[in-house]
Amino acid sequence: MVVRRIMFAVPILGVVSFAIFLLGKASPFDPVAAYFGVRILRASPEQLAQIRADWGVDDPAWVQYGRWLRNVMTGDLGDSRLFNQPVSTVVGERIGWSVLLVAVGLTVALVVAVLAGTVAAWWRGGWFDRTVTALAYALEAAPVFWLALAALSLFAVFLQWLPAGGLTDPRAEPSIGQVAEHLLLPGMVLGIAQAPWFLLFVRQSLLRELSQDYVLGARSRGLRERAVVLRHALRTGLLPLITLVGARVPELITGALLVETVFSWPGVASATVAAALSVDFPLLAALTLLGTVAVLAGNLLADVLYTVADPRVRADG
């Protein structure tokens, strides 16, 4: 299964990467003009023509793509015109902070979903179930950036409990305490934004398991309700959650980018937006492919974990 998925991922990455160059070619933005800015007024036509020739921005999309693909095959992702650094350096300096934010957000989402979803299903129809379900449906419809702005206004501006953004306080060196304090608010926002999908899934899955024959048999043997729910129904009901986590990876990445932008978190979001606005082909291609790889890897990992967790899947395979 792993080999098949990897072989299937190769043409997908090829199509995505080529589509980037097609969109960039059709874009009205001029990368040379974006690079010069207001200095373009003082540049001579000869200078502009030379730079356009050196960069190959007027070459057909398939020529630019072939040149980029040959370099990628040798491990060279190119240079970012916007940051005047190798693309690998730009991505390497930021990817770790994005991974940290996504990991914290996913952990918060799963913990909230499993705890609240289990209690809601356990006491189905009670006040907690009704409140949590209504809140989950409401949060599903709320955009991530709206939640981020609301949390920023409440906890950072009005209450002043947490910092408004950034990685550390001004002129402070990065430390565990500084990073944790600045990570708390964006991590919680990202987690709460993703939690409703998992919560409703856990609740529905657990309700379905509680009506199965093996649960009724456990109750008939005199087992306590707590043991029936936690040791029998919950363990089986959480298995499909693994697949859902893989399916939610694209939304998780998109939410992380928006949260990073609102809270000025030094991840790949600012580089992605800047690369798109300045039509920085090498950087934009690398970041887009990185997101595509993350989605494919997330789905593959979810399928592998589900196969490991459920012996019945291995037996069917």
C-alpha positions as semicolon CSV with decimal commas, in nm:
position;residue;x (nm);y (nm);z (nm)
1;M;0,000;0,000;0,000
2;V;0,281;0,239;0,089
3;V;0,462;0,174;-0,239
4;R;0,142;0,226;-0,440
5;R;0,069;0,553;-0,262
6;I;0,422;0,683;-0,322
7;M;0,406;0,591;-0,691
8;F;0,068;0,766;-0,716
9;A;0,209;1,075;-0,542
10;V;0,480;1,134;-0,803
11;P;0,248;1,234;-1,092
12;I;0,036;1,439;-0,850
13;L;0,340;1,642;-0,748
14;G;0,430;1,685;-1,114
15;V;0,086;1,816;-1,206
16;V;0,075;2,050;-0,905
17;S;0,421;2,191;-0,970
18;F;0,351;2,251;-1,340
19;A;0,018;2,417;-1,254
20;I;0,210;2,664;-1,038
21;F;0,413;2,777;-1,336
22;L;0,105;2,802;-1,556
23;L;-0,073;3,019;-1,301
24;G;0,236;3,227;-1,250
25;K;0,271;3,280;-1,622
26;A;-0,092;3,393;-1,644
27;S;-0,053;3,625;-1,346
28;P;-0,063;4,001;-1,416
29;F;0,214;4,060;-1,161
30;D;0,563;4,123;-1,298
31;P;0,836;3,965;-1,081
32;V;1,096;4,211;-1,211
33;A;0,878;4,508;-1,119
34;A;0,808;4,352;-0,778
35;Y;1,181;4,304;-0,721
36;F;1,272;4,663;-0,807
37;G;0,975;4,835;-0,643
38;V;0,999;5,212;-0,672
39;R;1,361;5,176;-0,787
40;I;1,230;5,066;-1,127
41;L;1,177;5,436;-1,208
42;R;1,554;5,485;-1,203
43;A;1,640;5,163;-1,388
44;S;1,734;5,180;-1,753
45;P;1,556;4,970;-2,016
46;E;1,883;4,786;-2,077
47;Q;1,909;4,687;-1,710
48;L;1,551;4,564;-1,704
49;A;1,598;4,368;-2,025
50;Q;1,917;4,207;-1,892
51;I;1,750;4,098;-1,569
52;R;1,452;3,959;-1,753
53;A;1,687;3,761;-1,975
54;D;1,893;3,636;-1,678
55;W;1,583;3,526;-1,489
56;G;1,411;3,385;-1,795
57;V;1,077;3,536;-1,694
58;D;0,973;3,577;-2,057
59;D;1,041;3,214;-2,143
60;P;0,742;2,986;-2,200
61;A;0,604;2,816;-1,889
62;W;0,721;2,472;-1,998
63;V;1,077;2,602;-2,045
64;Q;1,080;2,759;-1,699
65;Y;0,932;2,444;-1,552
66;G;1,186;2,217;-1,720
67;R;1,473;2,434;-1,595
68;W;1,334;2,432;-1,242
69;L;1,267;2,056;-1,249
70;R;1,624;1,978;-1,358
71;N;1,759;2,181;-1,069
72;V;1,523;2,015;-0,821
73;M;1,644;1,672;-0,931
74;T;1,993;1,776;-0,822
75;G;1,870;1,910;-0,487
76;D;1,876;2,276;-0,590
77;L;1,545;2,449;-0,515
78;G;1,672;2,775;-0,656
79;D;1,709;3,118;-0,500
80;S;1,432;3,333;-0,366
81;R;1,434;3,668;-0,545
82;L;1,225;3,818;-0,269
83;F;1,444;3,720;0,028
84;N;1,774;3,704;-0,164
85;Q;1,842;3,366;-0,008
86;P;1,837;3,005;-0,125
87;V;1,485;2,866;-0,111
88;S;1,603;2,583;0,115
89;T;1,728;2,843;0,365
90;V;1,402;3,041;0,359
91;V;1,194;2,727;0,412
92;G;1,431;2,576;0,667
93;E;1,420;2,885;0,889
94;R;1,039;2,880;0,903
95;I;0,913;2,524;0,866
96;G;0,998;2,423;1,222
97;W;0,779;2,692;1,374
98;S;0,489;2,598;1,146
99;V;0,522;2,231;1,241
100;L;0,522;2,328;1,610
101;L;0,204;2,534;1,569
102;V;0,027;2,257;1,375
103;A;0,130;1,994;1,631
104;V;0,000;2,200;1,922
105;G;-0,323;2,285;1,739
106;L;-0,389;1,922;1,644
107;T;-0,319;1,804;1,999
108;V;-0,560;2,061;2,144
109;A;-0,826;1,967;1,888
110;L;-0,802;1,593;1,957
111;V;-0,798;1,629;2,336
112;V;-1,101;1,861;2,335
113;A;-1,285;1,643;2,083
114;V;-1,229;1,311;2,260
115;L;-1,315;1,442;2,607
116;A;-1,617;1,652;2,510
117;G;-1,742;1,407;2,247
118;T;-1,726;1,114;2,489
119;V;-1,913;1,297;2,764
120;A;-2,174;1,424;2,516
121;A;-2,240;1,071;2,384
122;W;-2,237;0,921;2,735
123;W;-2,513;1,156;2,851
124;R;-2,693;1,191;2,522
125;G;-2,973;1,447;2,529
126;G;-2,849;1,617;2,847
127;W;-2,760;1,980;2,887
128;F;-2,391;1,917;2,821
129;D;-2,468;1,727;2,502
130;R;-2,699;1,996;2,371
131;T;-2,460;2,277;2,461
132;V;-2,150;2,113;2,315
133;T;-2,327;2,006;1,996
134;A;-2,471;2,354;1,935
135;L;-2,135;2,515;2,003
136;A;-1,959;2,272;1,767
137;Y;-2,199;2,349;1,482
138;A;-2,153;2,722;1,543
139;L;-1,774;2,696;1,543
140;E;-1,782;2,490;1,223
141;A;-1,932;2,789;1,045
142;A;-1,691;3,043;1,195
143;P;-1,387;3,130;0,977
144;V;-1,050;3,064;1,136
145;F;-0,931;3,421;1,091
146;W;-1,246;3,549;1,265
147;L;-1,177;3,327;1,567
148;A;-0,815;3,443;1,566
149;L;-0,910;3,810;1,557
150;A;-1,173;3,760;1,830
151;A;-0,924;3,580;2,055
152;L;-0,662;3,845;1,986
153;S;-0,901;4,126;2,077
154;L;-1,020;3,954;2,396
155;F;-0,711;3,794;2,548
156;A;-0,434;4,019;2,414
157;V;-0,595;4,363;2,381
158;F;-0,883;4,377;2,630
159;L;-0,770;4,141;2,909
160;Q;-0,399;4,163;2,826
161;W;-0,340;3,811;2,954
162;L;-0,135;3,692;2,659
163;P;0,098;3,854;2,403
164;A;-0,056;3,973;2,078
165;G;0,180;3,794;1,845
166;G;0,531;3,717;1,739
167;L;0,766;3,449;1,864
168;T;0,905;3,641;2,163
169;D;0,875;3,977;2,331
170;P;1,060;4,263;2,159
171;R;1,440;4,225;2,191
172;A;1,397;3,902;2,389
173;E;1,592;3,590;2,302
174;P;1,391;3,280;2,205
175;S;1,348;3,054;2,507
176;I;1,109;2,778;2,606
177;G;0,913;3,013;2,829
178;Q;0,894;3,292;2,571
179;V;0,795;3,062;2,286
180;A;0,538;2,877;2,498
181;E;0,376;3,204;2,610
182;H;0,348;3,335;2,255
183;L;0,239;2,995;2,120
184;L;-0,047;2,947;2,365
185;L;-0,300;3,178;2,199
186;P;-0,244;3,082;1,832
187;G;-0,220;2,713;1,927
188;M;-0,548;2,725;2,118
189;V;-0,722;2,915;1,835
190;L;-0,607;2,663;1,576
191;G;-0,709;2,372;1,799
192;I;-1,053;2,513;1,881
193;A;-1,113;2,587;1,511
194;Q;-1,043;2,223;1,419
195;A;-1,205;2,058;1,723
196;P;-1,574;2,071;1,611
197;W;-1,520;1,829;1,322
198;F;-1,348;1,575;1,546
199;L;-1,590;1,630;1,835
200;L;-1,903;1,562;1,631
201;F;-1,736;1,259;1,474
202;V;-1,638;1,115;1,813
203;R;-1,987;1,172;1,950
204;Q;-2,159;1,006;1,655
205;S;-1,912;0,719;1,640
206;L;-1,949;0,648;2,011
207;L;-2,329;0,660;1,990
208;R;-2,315;0,405;1,712
209;E;-2,089;0,175;1,912
210;L;-2,307;0,202;2,221
211;S;-2,592;0,042;2,027
212;Q;-2,386;-0,255;1,908
213;D;-2,445;-0,609;2,032
214;Y;-2,108;-0,643;2,206
215;V;-2,187;-0,337;2,419
216;L;-2,530;-0,474;2,507
217;G;-2,362;-0,803;2,597
218;A;-2,112;-0,625;2,823
219;R;-2,395;-0,448;3,002
220;S;-2,586;-0,774;3,044
221;R;-2,282;-0,925;3,216
222;G;-2,311;-0,661;3,484
223;L;-2,017;-0,441;3,388
224;R;-2,029;-0,087;3,514
225;E;-2,133;0,175;3,261
226;R;-1,798;0,348;3,289
227;A;-1,617;0,029;3,191
228;V;-1,861;-0,035;2,907
229;V;-1,810;0,313;2,760
230;L;-1,438;0,363;2,814
231;R;-1,300;0,011;2,774
232;H;-1,529;-0,124;2,505
233;A;-1,724;0,134;2,302
234;L;-1,469;0,417;2,307
235;R;-1,170;0,205;2,202
236;T;-1,355;0,078;1,895
237;G;-1,528;0,407;1,820
238;L;-1,202;0,603;1,805
239;L;-1,047;0,389;1,530
240;P;-1,214;0,578;1,239
241;L;-1,088;0,904;1,394
242;I;-0,742;0,816;1,261
243;T;-0,869;0,836;0,903
244;L;-1,050;1,163;0,972
245;V;-0,728;1,321;1,101
246;G;-0,561;1,241;0,769
247;A;-0,854;1,382;0,574
248;R;-0,842;1,706;0,775
249;V;-0,473;1,776;0,701
250;P;-0,548;2,025;0,417
251;E;-0,786;2,224;0,638
252;L;-0,534;2,209;0,922
253;I;-0,259;2,352;0,701
254;T;-0,487;2,627;0,566
255;G;-0,599;2,717;0,918
256;A;-0,237;2,728;1,036
257;L;-0,144;2,970;0,759
258;L;-0,428;3,205;0,853
259;V;-0,348;3,183;1,224
260;E;0,019;3,253;1,153
261;T;-0,074;3,562;0,958
262;V;-0,301;3,704;1,229
263;F;-0,055;3,638;1,513
264;S;0,263;3,721;1,316
265;W;0,394;3,374;1,387
266;P;0,727;3,328;1,201
267;G;0,623;3,021;1,003
268;V;0,583;2,968;0,631
269;A;0,262;3,176;0,604
270;S;0,431;3,512;0,559
271;A;0,672;3,363;0,306
272;T;0,383;3,202;0,117
273;V;0,184;3,525;0,092
274;A;0,490;3,729;-0,002
275;A;0,598;3,475;-0,265
276;A;0,251;3,478;-0,421
277;L;0,231;3,858;-0,432
278;S;0,579;3,898;-0,579
279;V;0,548;3,597;-0,813
280;D;0,862;3,443;-0,663
281;F;0,843;3,122;-0,869
282;P;1,111;2,915;-0,692
283;L;0,984;2,992;-0,342
284;L;0,617;2,964;-0,435
285;A;0,675;2,630;-0,607
286;A;0,867;2,491;-0,309
287;L;0,606;2,601;-0,054
288;T;0,315;2,472;-0,262
289;L;0,484;2,138;-0,314
290;L;0,562;2,124;0,057
291;G;0,193;2,165;0,135
292;T;0,101;1,898;-0,120
293;V;0,355;1,657;0,028
294;A;0,215;1,724;0,376
295;V;-0,137;1,639;0,259
296;L;-0,028;1,319;0,085
297;A;0,191;1,214;0,376
298;G;-0,087;1,285;0,627
299;N;-0,333;1,063;0,442
300;L;-0,074;0,788;0,398
301;L;0,021;0,800;0,766
302;A;-0,346;0,784;0,866
303;D;-0,401;0,473;0,652
304;V;-0,090;0,304;0,790
305;L;-0,184;0,380;1,150
306;Y;-0,539;0,255;1,091
307;T;-0,399;-0,068;0,948
308;V;-0,173;-0,112;1,250
309;A;-0,447;-0,026;1,500
310;D;-0,718;-0,250;1,350
311;P;-0,617;-0,613;1,287
312;R;-0,933;-0,664;1,081
313;V;-0,796;-0,433;0,810
314;R;-0,473;-0,633;0,791
315;A;-0,673;-0,954;0,768
316;D;-0,883;-0,818;0,481
317;G;-0,571;-0,699;0,301
